[in-house]
Amino acid sequence: MIKKISFIKNVSLASALIISFSTLGYAKVPLRDLHGFGYLAGTGAGLSIDAFKVTQNLSSNIVGTSLQPGTENILGGNFSAKLGVAYFPKQTKLGTFGLEGVLGIGARIMDYTISKVDAGTLLSPKYFLDIKALHLFGNDGVQFGYMLGVGLAYSNYFMFKTKNVNIKNGIKDYNPALNALLSPKNSDTLKGSLSPTISIGLLTVINRTMLSLEYKEYFNSYVGFSSDITLNYAYYFGGYKKTY
């Protein structure tokens, strides 16, 4: 029993010393709030969602699956890398307002499983420009806030078909992009598209490192509806002030 008490005391003392030294070590690191002009580099990854309307015409002319009229949802993933510039003016009583301009490159990978039947995989490389307004609260190197953004994204499309699902030859549905994805003709291709985007997100900044959860919607989607939910990481170079 005495040995157990002694062991617990030793572990508690060691833990206290580790925490103390860690705190002292962290205290020596200068904390910084975002301020002025700066540059950023970052990356992101997350969930992608496509959706398209299934008309009666499409439902009765698709081969390989019992697709019913309504809305069909397609899930996939996305990843990206970005570089940009940012400006954060002096902090006010309402917090810190900032602007960000970002150029990025990435891709969406969509698993076209339609009514539980694998129709293929769609790879969509993308190039994008985002302009974002940020509103941050807090100081001493730790800030929280939200952002709103608009932008443009250009995407190319490469469909790796399984031939499990096809659209009958000659069908003229309202959705030519879906026809190109599922048509059995090898000559059918889906052209690249330019889409305006809008985004909203929550973010936290700790000593020039930003983590954000962002929702982005693509207007003029190639199939009807496209969006991304992404977890982003960014690091800011310059554009800061020491808090002590």
C-alpha positions in Angstrom: 0.0 0.0 0.0 2.8 2.4 0.9 4.6 1.5 -2.4 1.4 2.4 -4.3 1.0 5.7 -2.5 4.7 6.5 -3.1 4.3 5.6 -6.8 1.2 7.8 -7.2 3.1 10.7 -5.5 6.0 10.3 -7.9 3.8 10.2 -11.0 1.9 13.3 -9.7 5.1 15.2 -9.1 6.5 14.2 -12.5 3.3 15.3 -14.2 3.3 18.6 -12.4 6.9 19.2 -13.4 6.1 18.4 -17.1 3.1 20.7 -17.2 5.2 23.5 -15.5 8.1 23.2 -17.9 5.7 23.0 -20.9 3.9 26.2 -19.7 7.2 28.0 -19.2 8.3 26.9 -22.6 5.1 28.1 -24.3 5.3 31.4 -22.4 8.6 32.1 -24.1 7.0 31.9 -27.6 5.9 35.3 -28.7 2.1 35.3 -29.4 1.0 37.2 -32.5 -2.3 38.6 -33.7 -2.9 39.1 -37.5 -2.3 42.7 -38.4 -1.4 44.5 -41.6 -0.4 42.9 -45.0 0.7 39.3 -45.2 0.9 36.2 -47.2 -0.6 32.8 -46.7 -0.2 29.2 -47.8 -2.6 26.4 -47.0 -4.3 23.2 -47.9 -7.7 21.7 -47.4 -9.7 18.4 -47.7 -13.3 17.4 -47.1 -16.6 16.1 -48.4 -18.2 16.9 -51.8 -21.8 16.6 -52.7 -23.5 16.5 -56.2 -27.2 16.3 -56.8 -29.3 16.1 -60.0 -33.0 16.0 -60.7 -34.3 12.7 -62.2 -37.1 13.3 -64.7 -39.6 10.7 -65.8 -37.9 10.7 -69.2 -34.5 10.0 -67.6 -35.9 7.4 -65.3 -37.5 5.4 -68.1 -34.4 5.6 -70.4 -31.6 4.7 -68.0 -30.2 1.1 -68.2 -28.7 -0.9 -65.3 -30.5 0.6 -62.3 -34.0 1.2 -61.1 -33.7 5.0 -60.9 -36.9 6.7 -59.8 -38.1 10.3 -60.5 -36.9 12.7 -57.8 -33.4 13.9 -56.7 -30.3 11.7 -56.7 -27.4 12.6 -54.4 -23.8 11.7 -55.2 -21.0 11.8 -52.6 -17.2 12.2 -52.9 -14.2 14.0 -51.6 -12.0 17.0 -52.4 -8.6 18.3 -51.7 -6.8 21.6 -52.5 -3.7 23.7 -52.0 -3.7 27.5 -52.1 -1.5 30.6 -51.9 -2.8 34.1 -51.2 -2.5 37.6 -49.7 -4.3 39.0 -46.7 -4.8 42.4 -45.0 -5.9 42.9 -41.4 -6.3 46.6 -40.3 -6.0 47.7 -36.7 -8.3 45.9 -34.2 -11.4 47.8 -33.2 -14.0 47.4 -30.4 -16.0 45.2 -32.9 -13.0 42.9 -33.5 -10.6 42.6 -36.4 -11.9 42.8 -40.0 -9.8 41.3 -42.8 -9.7 40.6 -46.5 -8.1 37.6 -48.2 -7.4 36.9 -51.9 -6.5 33.3 -52.7 -5.5 31.3 -55.8 -5.8 27.6 -55.5 -5.6 24.2 -57.3 -7.3 21.0 -56.3 -9.7 18.2 -57.4 -13.0 16.7 -56.6 -13.4 12.9 -56.8 -17.1 11.8 -57.0 -18.3 8.2 -56.6 -21.2 7.9 -59.1 -23.1 5.2 -57.3 -26.7 5.5 -58.6 -29.4 3.6 -56.8 -26.7 1.3 -55.3 -25.2 0.6 -58.7 -21.6 1.8 -59.5 -21.7 3.9 -62.6 -18.1 5.1 -62.4 -15.8 7.6 -60.8 -15.6 11.3 -61.8 -12.3 13.1 -61.4 -12.6 16.9 -61.6 -9.4 18.9 -61.4 -10.2 22.5 -60.4 -8.6 25.9 -60.4 -10.1 28.6 -58.3 -10.0 32.2 -57.1 -11.6 33.2 -53.8 -12.1 36.7 -52.3 -13.0 36.4 -48.6 -14.1 38.9 -45.9 -13.1 37.8 -42.3 -14.3 39.0 -38.9 -12.2 37.9 -35.9 -12.7 38.3 -32.2 -10.1 38.0 -29.4 -6.4 38.8 -29.0 -3.3 37.6 -27.3 -2.6 35.2 -30.2 -6.0 33.4 -30.1 -8.8 34.6 -32.3 -12.1 33.2 -33.4 -14.5 34.3 -36.1 -16.3 33.7 -39.4 -15.8 34.5 -43.0 -17.9 35.1 -46.2 -16.5 34.6 -49.7 -17.2 34.8 -53.4 -15.1 33.4 -56.2 -14.7 31.6 -59.5 -13.8 28.0 -60.1 -12.8 26.3 -63.4 -13.2 22.5 -63.6 -12.3 19.8 -66.0 -14.1 16.4 -66.0 -12.8 12.9 -66.5 -15.3 10.1 -66.1 -14.0 6.5 -65.6 -17.1 4.5 -66.5 -17.9 1.0 -65.3 -20.5 0.5 -68.0 -22.9 -0.8 -65.3 -25.2 2.1 -65.9 -26.0 3.6 -69.3 -28.4 6.1 -70.9 -30.1 4.8 -74.0 -28.8 6.2 -77.3 -30.8 9.1 -78.7 -32.3 10.3 -75.4 -32.5 14.1 -75.2 -32.8 14.8 -71.5 -32.6 18.4 -70.1 -29.3 17.5 -68.5 -26.6 17.2 -71.2 -23.8 16.8 -68.7 -25.4 13.7 -67.1 -25.9 12.3 -70.6 -22.2 12.8 -71.3 -21.3 11.1 -68.0 -23.5 8.0 -68.5 -23.8 7.6 -72.3 -22.3 4.4 -73.7 -20.8 6.4 -76.6 -17.0 6.7 -76.3 -17.1 10.0 -78.2 -19.2 11.7 -75.6 -17.1 14.1 -73.5 -18.0 16.6 -70.8 -16.4 20.0 -71.4 -14.8 22.1 -68.7 -17.0 24.7 -67.0 -16.5 28.0 -65.2 -18.7 28.4 -62.0 -19.2 31.3 -59.7 -19.0 30.2 -56.1 -20.1 31.5 -52.7 -18.7 30.3 -49.3 -19.3 30.7 -45.6 -17.2 29.3 -42.7 -16.2 29.3 -39.1 -12.5 29.8 -38.2 -10.0 30.0 -35.4 -6.5 31.6 -35.5 -3.8 30.6 -33.1 -0.5 32.4 -33.5 -0.8 33.0 -37.3 -2.2 29.5 -37.9 -5.7 29.4 -39.1 -8.1 26.4 -39.1 -11.5 26.8 -40.8 -14.6 24.8 -41.6 -16.0 26.0 -44.9 -19.1 25.4 -47.0 -18.8 26.3 -50.7 -21.5 26.1 -53.3 -20.9 26.1 -57.0 -23.4 27.9 -59.2 -23.9 26.8 -62.8 -23.1 23.2 -61.6 -22.4 20.7 -64.4 -25.2 18.4 -63.2 -27.5 20.6 -61.2 -26.1 21.1 -57.7 -22.5 20.9 -56.4 -21.0 21.8 -53.0 -18.0 21.2 -50.8 -17.6 21.0 -47.0 -13.9 21.4 -46.3 -11.6 21.6 -43.3 -8.8 24.1 -44.2 -5.4 24.8 -42.8 -3.5 28.1 -43.5 -0.3 29.7 -42.2 0.3 33.5 -42.4 3.7 34.9 -43.2 4.1 38.5 -42.1 1.1 40.7 -41.3 1.2 40.3 -37.6 1.9 42.1 -34.3 3.4 40.7 -31.1 0.9 40.8 -28.2 3.8 41.1 -25.7 
